């Protein structure tokens, strides 16, 4: 993140840590001045990539995210954050079309504020997002298991240092298992999370896709160490 993320050296005692993600330097400075004047500890990131790094390193209490970033779509940033943490995300965007708001909320954003905006309203929305937030958990964006490295924020997997390419469905299945690592995940829950509620009985899908994941990720797919089956119950990921 060298040169990309500008953050306060000391964390505020109030716990009101906000990450502002916007490539408009003038707007970011104005937001930072106003937010700090109201007791917020502000970190800024001008790109989506810097934002993903900053969420992992600074652990903000809320993310204020502009969708129009120079390096990646804002929806991809939301998906990357949601891959490993439930930190509240408030979208701040000039896009006022209904579909943009729906897409952002469906991707995992908690609120949506359009530009121009009143600072008092924005502050109220940030406070509300923090109040509604789930209790903080010790989450990590990168999980290592043997020679596997699984980056939940960037949706990347490597094995022994070599990138492993997964299909969207393979990734979705692996993500659910890794986020619940060490715990048995029920078959119906997996099917609902990966394929949707209409597929709650299609257990053959799980057999096919777990076999594909084992071929790509396990040293010995016939004797897996990480993706384990509990017959008749579900699956478990072990580190």
C-alpha positions as CSV (number, residue, x, y, z in Angstrom):
1,X,0.0,0.0,0.0
2,X,3.0,2.3,-0.1
3,X,1.9,5.7,-1.2
4,X,-1.6,4.6,-1.8
5,X,-3.3,4.7,1.6
6,X,-3.2,7.8,3.8
7,X,-4.1,7.0,7.3
8,X,-3.8,8.4,10.8
9,X,-0.9,7.0,12.8
10,X,-3.0,6.7,16.0
11,X,-6.4,5.0,16.2
12,X,-9.1,7.0,17.9
13,X,-10.4,5.8,21.2
14,X,-14.0,6.3,20.1
15,X,-13.8,3.3,17.7
16,X,-15.2,5.5,14.9
17,X,-12.8,4.5,12.2
18,X,-13.9,5.2,8.6
19,X,-12.2,4.3,5.4
20,X,-13.0,6.8,2.6
21,X,-12.6,5.2,-0.9
22,X,-12.7,7.8,-3.7
23,X,-10.3,8.9,-6.4
24,X,-11.4,12.6,-6.2
25,X,-8.6,14.0,-4.0
26,X,-10.4,17.3,-3.4
27,X,-13.6,15.6,-2.2
28,X,-11.6,13.2,-0.1
29,X,-9.8,16.1,1.6
30,X,-13.1,17.8,2.3
31,X,-14.7,14.7,3.7
32,X,-11.6,14.0,5.9
33,X,-11.7,17.5,7.4
34,X,-15.4,17.3,8.2
35,X,-15.3,13.7,9.5
36,X,-12.3,14.4,11.7
37,X,-14.1,17.5,13.1
38,X,-16.9,15.2,14.2
39,X,-14.5,12.7,15.9
40,X,-13.9,10.2,13.1
41,X,-10.5,8.6,12.5
42,X,-10.1,8.8,8.8
43,X,-8.1,6.7,6.3
44,X,-8.3,7.3,2.6
45,X,-7.8,5.0,-0.4
46,X,-7.9,6.3,-4.0
47,X,-8.3,3.0,-5.7
48,X,-10.2,-0.3,-5.3
49,X,-7.0,-2.2,-4.8
50,X,-5.8,0.2,-2.1
51,X,-9.2,-0.1,-0.4
52,X,-9.0,-3.9,-0.2
53,X,-5.6,-3.6,1.4
54,X,-6.7,-0.8,3.8
55,X,-9.7,-2.8,5.0
56,X,-7.4,-5.6,6.0
57,X,-4.7,-3.4,7.6
58,X,-6.7,-0.7,9.3
59,X,-9.9,-2.6,10.2
60,X,-12.3,0.3,9.8
61,X,-15.7,0.4,11.6
62,X,-17.3,1.6,8.3
63,X,-16.3,2.0,4.7
64,X,-17.5,5.0,2.6
65,X,-17.2,3.8,-1.0
66,X,-17.5,5.6,-4.3
67,X,-18.5,3.3,-7.1
68,X,-16.5,5.1,-9.9
69,X,-13.0,4.0,-9.2
70,X,-10.1,4.0,-11.7
71,X,-8.9,0.5,-11.4
72,X,-11.9,-1.7,-10.8
73,X,-15.7,-1.5,-10.5
74,X,-17.0,-0.5,-7.1
75,X,-19.2,-3.6,-7.1
76,X,-16.1,-5.7,-7.2
77,X,-14.7,-3.9,-4.2
78,X,-17.9,-4.6,-2.3
79,X,-17.6,-8.3,-3.3
80,X,-14.0,-8.4,-2.2
81,X,-14.7,-6.9,1.2
82,X,-17.8,-9.2,1.7
83,X,-15.6,-12.2,0.9
84,X,-14.2,-12.1,4.4
85,X,-15.8,-9.4,6.6
86,X,-19.2,-7.8,7.5
87,X,-17.8,-4.3,8.0
88,X,-20.6,-1.8,7.1
89,X,-20.3,-0.3,3.6
90,X,-22.0,3.0,2.8
91,X,-21.9,3.8,-1.0
92,X,-21.4,7.4,-1.9
93,X,-22.0,7.9,-5.6
94,X,-23.1,10.4,-8.2
95,X,-25.0,7.5,-9.9
96,X,-28.7,8.1,-9.1
97,X,-30.3,5.4,-11.3
98,X,-32.4,2.8,-9.4
99,X,-30.5,-0.1,-10.8
100,X,-27.2,1.2,-9.5
101,X,-28.6,1.4,-6.0
102,X,-30.2,-2.0,-6.2
103,X,-27.0,-3.6,-7.6
104,X,-24.9,-2.1,-4.8
105,X,-27.2,-3.2,-2.1
106,X,-27.5,-6.7,-3.6
107,X,-23.7,-6.9,-3.7
108,X,-23.5,-6.3,0.0
109,X,-23.6,-2.6,0.6
110,X,-25.5,-1.5,3.7
111,X,-26.6,2.0,2.6
112,X,-26.5,4.3,-0.5
113,X,-26.0,8.0,-0.5
114,X,-26.1,10.1,-3.7
115,X,-24.0,13.1,-4.5
116,X,-24.5,16.0,-3.8
117,X,-25.3,15.2,-0.2
118,X,-25.8,17.0,3.1
119,X,-22.9,16.4,5.5
120,X,-25.3,16.0,8.5
121,X,-27.2,13.3,6.7
122,X,-24.0,11.5,5.7
123,X,-22.8,11.6,9.3
124,X,-26.1,10.2,10.5
125,X,-25.9,7.4,8.0
126,X,-22.4,6.5,9.0
127,X,-23.4,6.4,12.7
128,X,-26.4,4.3,11.9
129,X,-24.4,1.8,9.9
130,X,-21.9,1.4,12.8
131,X,-24.8,0.9,15.3
132,X,-26.3,-1.8,13.1
133,X,-23.1,-3.6,12.5
134,X,-22.5,-7.2,13.7
135,X,-20.1,-7.6,16.6
136,X,-16.5,-7.4,15.3
137,X,-14.8,-10.8,14.8
138,X,-11.2,-11.7,14.3
139,X,-11.4,-12.2,10.6
140,X,-8.5,-12.5,8.2
141,X,-8.7,-11.9,4.4
142,X,-5.9,-14.5,3.7
143,X,-6.2,-18.1,4.8
144,X,-3.3,-20.5,4.5
145,X,-3.8,-24.3,4.7
146,X,-0.7,-26.4,3.9
147,X,0.6,-25.2,0.6
148,X,-2.7,-23.4,-0.2
149,X,-3.1,-19.6,0.1
150,X,-6.7,-18.4,-0.2
151,X,-7.2,-14.7,-0.5
152,X,-10.9,-14.1,0.3
153,X,-10.7,-10.4,-0.5
154,X,-9.1,-10.7,-3.9
155,X,-10.8,-14.1,-4.7
156,X,-7.5,-15.7,-5.6
157,X,-6.1,-19.1,-4.8
158,X,-2.5,-20.4,-5.1
159,X,-1.0,-23.7,-4.4
160,X,2.7,-24.0,-3.7
161,X,3.1,-20.4,-5.0
162,X,1.3,-21.2,-8.3
163,X,-2.0,-19.6,-9.1
164,X,-5.0,-21.9,-9.3
165,X,-7.8,-20.9,-11.6
166,X,-11.3,-21.7,-10.3
167,X,-14.6,-21.3,-12.0
168,X,-17.1,-18.9,-10.4
169,X,-19.0,-21.8,-9.0
170,X,-15.9,-23.5,-7.6
171,X,-14.9,-20.3,-6.0
172,X,-18.3,-19.7,-4.4
173,X,-18.3,-23.2,-2.9
174,X,-14.7,-22.8,-1.6
175,X,-15.5,-19.4,-0.1
176,X,-18.4,-20.7,1.9
177,X,-16.3,-23.6,3.2
178,X,-13.3,-21.5,4.0
179,X,-15.3,-18.8,5.8
180,X,-16.7,-21.6,8.0
181,X,-13.4,-23.4,8.3
182,X,-13.2,-26.0,11.0
183,X,-17.0,-26.3,11.1
184,X,-19.4,-28.7,9.4
185,X,-21.4,-26.9,6.7
186,X,-24.8,-28.5,6.1
187,X,-25.5,-29.6,2.5
188,X,-28.7,-27.6,2.2
189,X,-26.9,-24.5,3.4
190,X,-24.1,-25.0,0.8
191,X,-26.6,-25.5,-2.0
192,X,-28.6,-22.4,-0.9
193,X,-25.5,-20.2,-0.6
194,X,-23.9,-21.3,-3.9
195,X,-26.8,-22.2,-6.2
196,X,-29.8,-20.7,-4.6
197,X,-32.9,-21.9,-2.7
198,X,-34.3,-23.8,-5.8
199,X,-31.4,-26.3,-5.6
200,X,-31.7,-27.4,-2.0
201,X,-32.0,-31.1,-3.0
202,X,-29.4,-31.2,-5.8
203,X,-26.7,-32.9,-3.7
204,X,-25.1,-34.3,-6.8
205,X,-23.9,-30.8,-7.5
206,X,-21.9,-30.8,-4.3
207,X,-20.3,-34.2,-5.2
208,X,-19.2,-33.0,-8.6
209,X,-17.8,-29.6,-7.5
210,X,-16.1,-30.8,-4.4
211,X,-14.4,-33.4,-6.6
212,X,-13.3,-30.7,-9.0
213,X,-11.9,-28.6,-6.1
214,X,-10.0,-31.5,-4.7
215,X,-8.4,-32.2,-8.0
216,X,-7.2,-28.6,-8.1
217,X,-6.3,-28.0,-4.5
218,X,-5.4,-31.3,-2.8
219,X,-2.1,-33.0,-3.1
220,X,-3.9,-36.4,-3.1
221,X,-7.5,-35.9,-4.1
222,X,-8.4,-39.4,-3.1
223,X,-7.2,-38.7,0.4
224,X,-8.1,-35.0,1.0
225,X,-6.7,-33.1,3.9
226,X,-8.6,-29.8,3.5
227,X,-12.0,-30.5,1.8
228,X,-13.6,-33.2,3.9
229,X,-16.9,-35.0,3.5
230,X,-19.3,-35.9,6.3
231,X,-21.5,-38.5,4.6
232,X,-25.2,-37.6,4.7
233,X,-24.4,-34.4,6.6
234,X,-22.2,-31.9,4.8
235,X,-18.6,-30.7,4.2
236,X,-15.8,-29.2,6.2
237,X,-12.7,-27.2,5.3
238,X,-9.7,-27.9,7.5
239,X,-6.5,-25.8,7.5
